Amino acid sequence: MAYTLQQLSDLEDIRTVKHRYFRSIDTADQAVLETLFTDDVSVEYRGGGYFVQLEGAAKMVDFLMNSFNATAVAMHHGHMPDITLIGDDEAEGIWYLEDIFISLERKDVTTGTAIYRDRYRRVDGKWKIARTEYDRIMEVVQPLTDAMNITVHHLGKVGRKLEDCSDISHLITWYDKAA
C-alpha cells in the first residue's frame, strides 16, 4: 500500500507521541505528559503481580508522577511500532516495551517486557493517546542488593518527593503471583 504524505506524517507524529511518553515517565516531565493524552484516556496495565486501571488524563498524569517519583529509578524503551491508521483521526498501535524499574523504597529491581496496545486520536490537530494497555511478556523482580551501586538517579532530583505523593492505591490491584 502506498501512503500519502499526510499518512506518513501522521505515522511519524504518532511515533513521536509514544516516544515522548516513555521519555517523560523516566524524567518526570509532567508538562509534556499533560499534552499526550485525550481527556477521556483509558488505561489498563497487567503485570506479574499488579493490575492498574484508570480513566481520565488528570488521573493518568497523577498516577505516573506518583509512580515514578524520587524513590524510583526507571528506564522505558518502546520498540518495533506497528501502527495502523483506521481513519483520518484515529489509529491503533502495538509497541514492544523493555523496562527496568528500581524501587528504592521497596528495595527491589523489576526488569521486564510487555506488549502495549494503544489507540490514538487526533484532537485539535494533534495526535494523543486515547487508550493504552499492556500485558507483560516477562517480568523478573529481584532484591536490590548492597553490591548494586546507583551512580546516577535523575528521578531523585526531579521526581516528586515521597511526602508530596498522593495515594494512588485505589488505582492498583496487587495480587499474589504464586496464586
Residue frames as a rotation matrix with the C-alpha (Angstrom) as fourth column:
MET 1
0.580 0.814 0.000 0.00
0.814 -0.580 0.000 0.00
0.000 0.000 -1.000 0.00
ALA 2
-0.439 -0.662 0.607 1.32
0.632 -0.708 -0.315 3.41
0.638 0.245 0.730 -0.92
TYR 3
0.029 0.385 -0.923 0.95
0.917 -0.379 -0.129 6.03
-0.399 -0.842 -0.364 1.81
THR 4
0.657 0.179 0.732 0.10
0.464 -0.862 -0.206 9.66
0.594 0.475 -0.650 1.22
LEU 5
-0.424 -0.818 0.390 2.38
0.185 -0.500 -0.846 12.33
0.887 -0.286 0.363 2.60
GLN 6
0.027 0.529 0.848 -0.28
-0.812 -0.483 0.327 13.10
0.583 -0.698 0.416 5.22
GLN 7
0.914 0.324 -0.243 -0.42
-0.161 0.841 0.517 9.46
0.372 -0.433 0.821 6.31
LEU 8
0.179 -0.931 -0.319 3.38
0.642 0.356 -0.679 9.28
0.746 -0.083 0.661 6.58
SER 9
-0.489 -0.295 0.821 3.34
-0.282 -0.837 -0.469 12.49
0.826 -0.460 0.326 8.63
ASP 10
0.468 0.757 0.457 0.59
-0.745 0.060 0.664 11.07
0.475 -0.651 0.592 10.86
LEU 11
0.778 -0.225 -0.586 2.56
0.325 0.943 0.069 7.84
0.537 -0.244 0.807 11.45
GLU 12
-0.292 -0.955 0.060 5.63
0.504 -0.207 -0.839 9.85
0.813 -0.215 0.541 12.46
ASP 13
-0.285 0.269 0.920 3.58
-0.628 -0.778 0.033 12.10
0.724 -0.568 0.391 14.76
ILE 14
0.796 0.605 -0.023 2.10
-0.413 0.570 0.711 9.05
0.443 -0.556 0.703 16.50
ARG 15
0.398 -0.743 -0.537 5.56
0.657 0.640 -0.398 7.52
0.640 -0.194 0.743 17.00
THR 16
-0.506 -0.609 0.611 6.72
0.075 -0.736 -0.673 10.83
0.859 -0.295 0.418 18.46
VAL 17
0.281 0.692 0.665 3.81
-0.730 -0.296 0.616 10.88
0.622 -0.659 0.422 20.95
LYS 18
0.937 0.093 -0.336 4.77
0.095 0.859 0.503 7.44
0.335 -0.503 0.796 22.25
HIS 19
0.005 -0.996 -0.094 8.48
0.664 0.074 -0.744 8.30
0.748 -0.058 0.661 22.40
ARG 20
-0.366 -0.082 0.927 7.62
-0.391 -0.890 -0.233 11.38
0.844 -0.448 0.294 24.46
TYR 21
0.712 0.684 0.160 5.52
-0.487 0.317 0.814 9.20
0.506 -0.657 0.558 26.77
PHE 22
0.675 -0.507 -0.535 8.42
0.608 0.794 0.015 6.86
0.417 -0.336 0.845 27.54
ARG 23
-0.343 -0.885 0.315 10.95
0.531 -0.459 -0.712 9.68
0.775 -0.077 0.627 27.94
SER 24
-0.157 0.347 0.925 8.63
-0.503 -0.834 0.227 11.79
0.850 -0.430 0.305 30.11
ILE 25
0.880 0.390 -0.270 7.99
-0.015 0.592 0.806 8.91
0.474 -0.705 0.527 32.51
ASP 26
0.412 -0.806 -0.426 11.72
0.854 0.504 -0.128 8.42
0.318 -0.311 0.896 33.09
THR 27
-0.642 -0.680 0.355 12.39
0.546 -0.730 -0.410 12.14
0.538 -0.069 0.840 33.50
ALA 28
-0.246 0.654 -0.715 9.23
0.877 -0.164 -0.452 13.10
-0.413 -0.738 -0.533 35.47
ASP 29
-0.994 -0.111 0.011 8.34
0.101 -0.853 0.512 15.66
-0.048 0.509 0.859 32.80
GLN 30
-0.379 0.918 -0.115 4.81
0.588 0.142 -0.797 16.49
-0.715 -0.370 -0.593 33.89
ALA 31
-0.144 0.309 -0.940 4.44
-0.472 -0.856 -0.209 19.36
-0.870 0.414 0.269 31.42
VAL 32
-0.709 -0.140 -0.692 4.97
-0.697 0.293 0.655 17.02
0.111 0.946 -0.305 28.47
LEU 33
-0.921 0.388 0.011 2.87
0.376 0.899 -0.223 14.20
-0.097 -0.202 -0.975 29.99
GLU 34
-0.308 0.853 -0.421 -0.07
0.174 -0.385 -0.907 16.61
-0.935 -0.352 -0.030 30.24
THR 35
-0.170 0.202 -0.964 -0.02
-0.840 -0.541 0.035 17.05
-0.515 0.816 0.262 26.44
LEU 36
-0.854 -0.439 -0.281 -0.04
-0.521 0.698 0.491 13.36
-0.019 0.566 -0.824 25.50
PHE 37
-0.841 0.535 0.076 -3.48
0.495 0.819 -0.288 12.04
-0.217 -0.205 -0.954 26.49
THR 38
-0.390 0.830 0.399 -7.06
0.098 -0.393 0.914 12.66
0.916 0.396 0.072 25.48
ASP 39
-0.403 0.294 0.866 -9.24
-0.841 -0.493 -0.224 13.91
0.361 -0.819 0.446 28.32
ASP 40
0.568 0.749 0.341 -11.03
-0.818 0.561 0.130 10.53
-0.094 -0.353 0.931 28.40
VAL 41
-0.252 -0.744 -0.619 -7.95
-0.734 0.563 -0.378 8.29
0.630 0.360 -0.688 28.12
SER 42
0.842 0.425 0.331 -8.46
-0.539 0.656 0.529 4.77
0.008 -0.624 0.781 29.47
VAL 43
-0.143 -0.987 -0.069 -5.59
-0.874 0.158 -0.459 2.73
0.464 -0.005 -0.886 30.89
GLU 44
0.926 0.252 0.280 -5.02
-0.362 0.804 0.471 -0.92
-0.106 -0.538 0.836 31.84
TYR 45
-0.067 -0.971 -0.229 -1.63
-0.857 0.173 -0.486 -2.32
0.511 0.163 -0.844 32.82
ARG 46
0.929 0.364 0.070 -1.45
-0.357 0.829 0.431 -6.04
0.099 -0.425 0.900 33.58
GLY 47
-0.002 -1.000 0.012 1.80
-0.866 -0.004 -0.500 -7.04
0.500 -0.012 -0.866 35.26
GLY 48
-0.478 -0.330 -0.814 3.13
-0.051 0.936 -0.349 -10.04
0.877 -0.125 -0.465 37.14
GLY 49
-0.602 0.247 -0.759 1.64
0.787 0.343 -0.513 -9.02
0.134 -0.906 -0.401 40.46
TYR 50
-0.595 0.376 -0.710 -0.45
0.117 -0.834 -0.539 -5.96
-0.795 -0.404 0.453 39.70
PHE 51
-0.226 0.587 0.777 -3.33
0.958 -0.011 0.287 -4.60
0.177 0.809 -0.560 37.66
VAL 52
-0.741 -0.016 -0.671 -3.74
0.201 -0.959 -0.200 -0.87
-0.640 -0.283 0.714 37.06
GLN 53
-0.286 0.708 0.646 -6.98
0.920 0.013 0.393 0.57
0.269 0.706 -0.654 35.72
LEU 54
-0.349 0.195 -0.917 -7.94
0.426 -0.838 -0.341 4.21
-0.835 -0.509 0.209 35.41
GLU 55
0.126 0.422 0.898 -9.71
0.974 -0.223 -0.031 6.73
0.187 0.879 -0.439 33.20
GLY 56
0.957 0.288 -0.023 -9.01
0.289 -0.955 0.065 10.38
-0.003 -0.068 -0.998 32.52
ALA 57
0.383 -0.853 0.354 -5.91
0.298 -0.248 -0.922 12.38
0.874 0.458 0.159 31.63
ALA 58
0.267 -0.276 0.923 -5.59
-0.764 -0.645 0.028 14.02
0.588 -0.713 -0.383 35.05
LYS 59
0.816 0.061 0.575 -5.65
-0.454 0.684 0.571 10.62
-0.359 -0.727 0.586 36.80
MET 60
0.843 -0.527 0.105 -3.13
0.483 0.657 -0.579 9.23
0.236 0.539 0.809 34.32
VAL 61
0.216 -0.794 0.568 -0.64
-0.077 -0.594 -0.801 12.05
0.973 0.129 -0.190 34.83
ASP 62
0.367 -0.024 0.930 -1.10
-0.904 -0.243 0.351 11.88
0.217 -0.970 -0.111 38.61
PHE 63
0.966 0.000 0.259 -0.60
-0.066 0.967 0.245 8.10
-0.250 -0.253 0.935 38.54
LEU 64
0.618 -0.773 0.144 2.62
0.535 0.279 -0.798 8.42
0.576 0.570 0.585 36.53
MET 65
0.123 -0.587 0.800 4.04
-0.379 -0.773 -0.509 11.28
0.917 -0.241 -0.317 38.60
ASN 66
0.509 0.113 0.854 3.35
-0.859 0.130 0.495 9.37
-0.055 -0.985 0.163 41.83
SER 67
0.976 -0.122 0.180 4.69
0.129 0.991 -0.023 6.07
-0.175 0.046 0.983 40.48
PHE 68
0.310 -0.900 0.305 7.89
0.807 0.079 -0.585 7.48
0.502 0.428 0.752 39.00
ASN 69
0.972 0.127 0.198 8.79
-0.018 -0.800 0.600 9.60
0.235 -0.587 -0.775 42.00
ALA 70
0.399 -0.877 0.269 12.07
-0.830 -0.470 -0.301 10.49
0.390 -0.103 -0.915 43.73
THR 71
0.053 -0.377 0.925 12.40
-0.707 0.640 0.302 6.97
-0.706 -0.669 -0.233 45.20
ALA 72
0.752 0.256 0.607 12.36
0.216 0.775 -0.594 5.33
-0.622 0.578 0.528 41.76
VAL 73
-0.413 -0.784 -0.463 14.96
-0.511 -0.222 0.831 4.76
-0.754 0.579 -0.309 39.09
ALA 74
0.403 0.743 0.534 13.43
0.121 0.535 -0.836 3.93
-0.907 0.402 0.126 35.70
MET 75
-0.711 -0.512 -0.483 14.17
-0.466 -0.172 0.868 3.15
-0.527 0.842 -0.117 32.07
HIS 76
0.267 0.840 0.472 11.48
0.130 0.453 -0.882 2.57
-0.955 0.297 0.012 29.42
HIS 77
-0.776 -0.444 -0.448 12.15
-0.409 -0.185 0.893 1.76
-0.480 0.877 -0.038 25.78
GLY 78
0.400 0.894 0.200 9.43
-0.239 0.313 -0.919 1.28
-0.885 0.320 0.339 23.18
HIS 79
-0.698 -0.715 -0.045 10.47
-0.314 0.249 0.916 -0.84
-0.644 0.653 -0.399 20.21
MET 80
-0.945 0.151 0.289 9.04
0.317 0.631 0.708 -2.09
-0.076 0.761 -0.645 16.94
PRO 81
-0.455 0.833 -0.315 6.00
-0.384 -0.503 -0.774 0.16
-0.803 -0.231 0.549 16.50
ASP 82
-0.835 0.376 0.402 3.23
0.549 0.528 0.648 -1.38
0.031 0.762 -0.647 14.42
ILE 83
-0.588 0.571 -0.573 0.82
-0.086 -0.748 -0.658 1.48
-0.804 -0.338 0.489 13.71
THR 84
-0.612 0.507 0.607 -2.37
0.789 0.341 0.510 1.23
0.052 0.792 -0.609 11.67
LEU 85
-0.897 0.406 -0.174 -4.35
-0.398 -0.914 -0.081 4.28
-0.192 -0.003 0.981 10.59
ILE 86
-0.678 0.709 0.194 -8.04
0.701 0.703 -0.118 3.40
-0.221 0.056 -0.974 10.93
GLY 87
0.576 0.794 0.194 -9.44
0.816 -0.544 -0.194 6.75
-0.048 0.270 -0.962 9.86
ASP 88
0.350 -0.432 0.831 -8.39
0.295 -0.792 -0.535 10.32
0.889 0.433 -0.150 9.29
ASP 89
0.080 -0.233 0.969 -8.23
-0.717 -0.689 -0.106 10.97
0.693 -0.686 -0.222 13.03
GLU 90
0.685 0.147 0.714 -7.83
-0.650 0.566 0.507 7.52
-0.330 -0.811 0.483 14.61
ALA 91
0.090 -0.701 -0.708 -5.08
-0.636 0.506 -0.582 4.93
0.766 0.502 -0.400 14.74
GLU 92
0.980 0.085 0.179 -4.05
-0.191 0.656 0.730 1.81
-0.056 -0.750 0.659 16.61
GLY 93
0.222 -0.964 -0.143 -0.56
-0.740 -0.072 -0.669 0.87
0.635 0.255 -0.729 17.65
ILE 94
0.972 -0.110 -0.207 1.34
0.208 0.810 0.549 -2.07
0.107 -0.576 0.810 19.10
TRP 95
0.359 -0.886 0.292 4.69
-0.724 -0.462 -0.513 -1.50
0.589 -0.027 -0.807 20.82
TYR 96
0.505 -0.333 -0.797 7.17
0.548 0.837 -0.002 -3.81
0.667 -0.435 0.605 22.47
LEU 97
0.745 -0.182 0.642 8.24
-0.536 -0.736 0.413 -2.41
0.397 -0.652 -0.646 25.85
GLU 98
0.146 -0.732 -0.666 11.55
0.662 0.572 -0.484 -3.10
0.736 -0.370 0.568 27.56
ASP 99
0.496 0.110 0.861 11.83
-0.378 -0.866 0.328 -1.60
0.782 -0.488 -0.388 31.04
ILE 100
-0.381 -0.554 -0.740 13.77
0.664 0.393 -0.636 -1.53
0.643 -0.734 0.218 34.26
PHE 101
0.423 0.520 0.742 12.22
-0.261 -0.714 0.650 -0.14
0.868 -0.469 -0.166 37.43
ILE 102
-0.510 -0.613 -0.604 14.17
0.525 0.334 -0.783 0.17
0.681 -0.716 0.151 40.68
SER 103
0.625 0.706 0.332 12.20
0.046 -0.458 0.888 0.93
0.779 -0.540 -0.319 43.82
LEU 104
-0.523 -0.829 0.198 14.47
-0.106 -0.167 -0.980 2.37
0.846 -0.534 0.000 46.48
GLU 105
-0.138 0.587 0.798 11.50
-0.966 -0.257 0.022 2.30
0.217 -0.768 0.602 48.86
ARG 106
0.854 0.508 0.109 10.74
-0.519 0.846 0.122 -1.43
-0.030 -0.161 0.986 48.38
LYS 107
-0.040 -0.981 0.187 14.43
-0.794 0.145 0.591 -2.20
-0.607 -0.125 -0.785 47.67
ASP 108
0.144 0.075 0.987 13.72
0.374 0.919 -0.125 -4.23
-0.916 0.387 0.104 44.53
VAL 109
-0.602 -0.379 -0.703 14.56
-0.560 -0.428 0.710 -4.22
-0.570 0.820 0.045 40.84
THR 110
0.365 0.745 0.558 11.95
0.140 0.548 -0.824 -5.13
-0.920 0.379 0.095 38.21
THR 111
-0.716 -0.511 -0.475 13.14
-0.468 -0.155 0.870 -5.99
-0.518 0.846 -0.128 34.72
GLY 112
-0.113 0.764 0.635 10.55
0.298 0.636 -0.712 -6.76
-0.948 0.109 -0.299 32.11
THR 113
-0.998 0.019 -0.062 8.99
-0.065 -0.278 0.958 -6.64
0.001 0.960 0.279 28.72
ALA 114
-0.249 0.968 0.040 5.39
0.255 0.105 -0.961 -6.08
-0.934 -0.229 -0.272 27.68
ILE 115
-0.684 0.203 0.701 3.22
0.698 -0.096 0.709 -5.59
0.211 0.974 -0.076 24.64
TYR 116
-0.626 0.489 -0.608 1.44
-0.056 -0.805 -0.591 -2.23
-0.778 -0.336 0.531 24.56
ARG 117
-0.433 0.594 0.678 -1.79
0.885 0.137 0.446 -1.91
0.172 0.793 -0.585 22.59
ASP 118
-0.691 0.073 -0.719 -2.74
0.232 -0.920 -0.316 1.72
-0.684 -0.385 0.619 22.07
ARG 119
0.225 0.724 0.652 -5.49
0.974 -0.183 -0.133 3.71
0.023 0.665 -0.747 20.44
TYR 120
-0.750 -0.523 -0.406 -4.69
0.497 -0.850 0.177 7.22
-0.437 -0.069 0.897 19.20
ARG 121
0.397 0.867 0.303 -7.00
0.906 -0.318 -0.278 10.09
-0.145 0.385 -0.912 18.33
ARG 122
-0.664 -0.527 0.531 -6.26
0.622 -0.783 0.000 13.41
0.416 0.330 0.847 16.68
VAL 123
0.386 0.719 -0.578 -7.61
0.904 -0.419 0.082 16.23
-0.183 -0.554 -0.812 18.86
ASP 124
0.860 0.004 -0.510 -7.36
-0.015 -0.999 -0.033 19.84
-0.510 0.036 -0.859 17.69
GLY 125
0.792 -0.503 -0.346 -4.79
-0.489 -0.182 -0.853 18.80
0.366 0.845 -0.390 15.09
LYS 126
-0.260 -0.922 0.286 -2.55
-0.933 0.164 -0.319 16.83
0.248 -0.350 -0.903 17.50
TRP 127
0.146 0.225 -0.963 -2.29
-0.112 0.971 0.210 13.08
0.983 0.077 0.167 17.96
LYS 128
-0.224 -0.140 0.965 -2.91
-0.959 -0.143 -0.243 11.88
0.172 -0.980 -0.102 21.52
ILE 129
-0.916 -0.071 -0.395 -3.14
0.006 0.982 -0.191 8.58
0.401 -0.177 -0.899 23.34
ALA 130
-0.148 0.956 0.253 -6.84
-0.820 -0.262 0.509 7.72
0.553 -0.132 0.823 23.84
ARG 131
0.916 0.322 0.239 -6.33
-0.401 0.762 0.509 4.20
-0.018 -0.562 0.827 25.21
THR 132
-0.092 -0.950 -0.298 -3.25
-0.760 0.260 -0.596 2.38
0.644 0.171 -0.746 26.40
GLU 133
0.805 0.278 0.524 -2.85
-0.555 0.663 0.502 -1.07
-0.208 -0.695 0.688 27.85
TYR 134
-0.135 -0.825 -0.548 -0.15
-0.839 0.390 -0.380 -3.64
0.528 0.408 -0.745 28.24
ASP 135
0.972 0.217 0.089 0.31
-0.234 0.857 0.459 -7.26
0.023 -0.467 0.884 29.15
ARG 136
0.188 -0.953 0.239 3.64
-0.837 -0.028 0.547 -8.42
-0.515 -0.303 -0.802 30.50
ILE 137
0.636 -0.166 -0.754 5.59
-0.451 0.713 -0.537 -10.91
0.627 0.681 0.379 28.42
MET 138
0.084 -0.678 -0.730 8.32
0.681 0.574 -0.455 -11.25
0.728 -0.459 0.510 31.01
GLU 139
0.530 0.014 0.848 8.82
-0.488 -0.813 0.318 -9.78
0.694 -0.582 -0.424 34.46
VAL 140
0.124 -0.584 -0.802 11.63
0.688 0.633 -0.355 -10.53
0.715 -0.508 0.480 36.91
VAL 141
0.696 0.089 0.712 11.68
-0.402 -0.774 0.489 -8.94
0.595 -0.627 -0.503 40.37
GLN 142
0.163 -0.750 -0.642 14.89
0.668 0.562 -0.487 -9.21
0.726 -0.349 0.592 42.37
PRO 143
0.739 0.041 -0.673 16.05
0.605 -0.480 0.635 -7.67
-0.297 -0.876 -0.379 45.63
LEU 144
0.703 -0.562 0.436 18.17
-0.209 -0.749 -0.629 -4.55
0.680 0.351 -0.644 45.38
THR 145
0.626 -0.538 -0.565 21.49
0.759 0.586 0.283 -5.58
0.179 -0.606 0.775 46.88
ASP 146
0.715 -0.452 -0.534 24.21
0.064 -0.718 0.693 -3.54
-0.697 -0.530 -0.484 48.56
ALA 147
-0.258 -0.863 0.435 26.52
0.559 0.234 0.795 -4.53
-0.788 0.449 0.422 45.70
MET 148
0.159 0.386 0.909 24.37
0.960 -0.276 -0.051 -2.55
0.232 0.880 -0.414 43.23
ASN 149
-0.448 -0.434 -0.782 25.80
0.593 -0.798 0.103 0.95
-0.669 -0.418 0.615 43.05
ILE 150
0.523 0.658 0.541 23.39
0.852 -0.405 -0.331 3.50
0.001 0.635 -0.773 41.55
THR 151
-0.455 -0.842 -0.290 25.68
0.805 -0.528 0.269 6.28
-0.380 -0.111 0.918 40.35
VAL 152
-0.953 0.286 0.102 23.04
-0.209 -0.863 0.459 8.44
0.220 0.416 0.882 38.63
HIS 153
-0.511 0.830 -0.222 19.50
0.830 0.410 -0.377 8.92
-0.222 -0.377 -0.899 39.92
HIS 154
-0.871 0.131 0.473 17.71
0.169 -0.824 0.541 11.54
0.461 0.551 0.696 37.82
LEU 155
0.115 0.993 -0.001 14.25
0.296 -0.033 0.955 10.97
0.948 -0.110 -0.297 39.34
GLY 156
0.059 -0.185 -0.981 15.84
0.997 0.059 0.049 11.55
0.048 -0.981 0.188 42.75
LYS 157
-0.854 -0.430 -0.293 16.45
0.431 -0.900 0.063 15.14
-0.291 -0.073 0.954 41.66
VAL 158
-0.887 0.453 -0.085 13.32
-0.412 -0.694 0.590 15.88
0.208 0.559 0.803 39.59
GLY 159
-0.435 0.759 -0.484 10.69
0.358 0.639 0.681 13.36
0.826 0.122 -0.550 40.70
ARG 160
0.428 0.675 0.601 8.01
-0.408 -0.450 0.795 14.06
0.806 -0.586 0.083 43.30
LYS 161
-0.728 -0.587 0.355 9.33
-0.550 0.191 -0.813 13.76
0.409 -0.787 -0.461 46.82
LEU 162
-0.700 0.433 -0.568 7.65
0.472 0.877 0.086 10.97
0.536 -0.208 -0.818 48.76
GLU 163
-0.652 0.443 -0.615 6.00
0.523 -0.324 -0.788 13.45
-0.549 -0.836 -0.020 51.15
ASP 164
-0.570 0.429 -0.700 4.39
-0.608 -0.794 0.009 15.18
-0.552 0.431 0.714 48.12
CYS 165
-0.910 0.230 -0.345 2.98
-0.114 0.662 0.741 11.99
0.399 0.713 -0.576 46.58
SER 166
-0.164 0.927 0.338 -0.73
-0.986 -0.140 -0.093 11.32
-0.039 -0.348 0.937 46.79
ASP 167
-0.409 0.098 0.907 -2.36
-0.297 0.926 -0.234 7.98
-0.863 -0.365 -0.349 47.45
ILE 168
-0.233 0.301 -0.925 -2.88
-0.967 0.032 0.254 6.04
0.106 0.953 0.283 44.21
SER 169
-0.879 -0.178 0.442 -3.54
-0.302 0.926 -0.227 2.68
-0.369 -0.333 -0.868 45.87
HIS 170
0.041 0.981 0.189 -7.15
-0.202 0.193 -0.960 2.73
-0.979 0.001 0.206 44.64
LEU 171
0.486 0.082 -0.870 -5.82
-0.854 -0.164 -0.493 2.52
-0.183 0.983 -0.010 41.05
ILE 172
-0.388 -0.742 -0.547 -3.68
-0.753 0.598 -0.276 -0.59
0.531 0.305 -0.790 41.65
THR 173
0.819 0.509 0.266 -4.78
-0.574 0.707 0.414 -4.09
0.023 -0.491 0.871 42.49
TRP 174
-0.347 -0.938 0.007 -1.92
-0.923 0.341 -0.176 -6.18
0.163 -0.067 -0.984 43.89
TYR 175
0.808 0.588 0.025 -2.19
-0.583 0.794 0.175 -9.93
0.083 -0.156 0.984 43.85
ASP 176
0.226 -0.707 0.670 -0.09
-0.458 0.530 0.713 -12.92
-0.860 -0.468 -0.204 44.81
LYS 177
-0.030 -0.332 -0.943 1.93
-0.999 0.032 0.021 -14.07
0.023 0.943 -0.333 41.81
ALA 178
-0.911 -0.406 0.076 2.05
-0.412 0.907 -0.083 -17.61
-0.035 -0.106 -0.994 43.15
ALA 179
-0.337 0.866 0.370 -1.74
-0.266 0.289 -0.920 -17.96
-0.903 -0.408 0.133 43.36
